Amino acid sequence: MKQWILALAALSAVGAAQARNTVLTLPLDEVVRMGVEQGKLDGSVKFYLSGAKTPRVSTRLGEDIANKKTNGVGKDDAYGCKWAALSALIAFQESAKQKGANAVVDLHSYYKRATVKDPVTYQCHAGAVVIGVTLKGTYAKV
């Protein structure tokens, strides 16, 4: 009987750990700076969060979504969030170049299709195993 109780307790702990969904709100400028410093972002595409001061947009070239995840095992949540966000920005940068855009405007968090707009920060969701960032934005020429 004691073994069954221990087994059930262990399974409950595993289930609770897998269900973790910690929401972090972090500044995007730190991610951009990290990406430029590491050479992963080349500066040819600028990123403007929804509500942030944005140069005049001359042309809009369509919307896109970047949903990026990273392995969170053994990583600090904030560190993993920065990597997932950087992966999203890299994807936006590459697509923007292909479309002839030099900016991504109205960039905002879009995790599970829930729009969260902030002029400074993005949201990241950290689970027990996976850390994810979903961003939605509009390619533009500014």
Disulfide bonds with the S-S distance in Angstrom:
Cys81-Cys124 2.04
